């Protein structure tokens, strides 16, 4: 069974990496600081996956709740800067589940989980649907086997792809069943930070950066 899954992952990787997205420069510093907070949450071995981010999601609460002063400061900075931000997760099972049947068997583990709303959307609208990010998430998982995080643009949003790596022997032991040869430092998932400036923030930025007219001659 492990050999079959390994072959499936290898085949999927070859197909997905053939059409890599255009990459952008790294996102704003607050996104990097948010990723630091999320990476720290993934050190918790008592809960798994999105429950680390949304412990109350099964009660319908899908808004990220800061648990300490550092997380609160990061979220406050994003909100004050006018960013609309959500977090999605995708695990290595997404590489193996390339058929509709496989996705139906383990929909939560084979798809994209989220969104977890970090800051709200202003003026209506919604964050992207999880299934629209599945192909990009798979590409990120393949890329993280040899490289680090990167950003892409998608439907008006910037998507910051950041690796979630096995950070301890316990982490390796938990994930090794479906990933032969897994070792500390290997990617076991991807965090997708989807963000954009709100319409009001973009307008304010445009007005601020607009050139001023010279004063009229005396």
Protein Blocks (a to p, Z undefined) as FASTA:
>chain_A
ZZmmmmmmmmmmmmmmmmccdddddddfklmmmmmmmmmmmmpmkbgcjllmmmmlmnop
acdcdfbfklmmmmmmmmmnopacddddddfklmmmmcfklmmmmmmlmmccddddfbdc
ehiajdddfklmmmmmmmmmmmmmmmccddddeehiacdddddddfbfklmmmmmmmmgh
iaehiafbdcdddddddfklmmmmmmmmpccdddddZZ
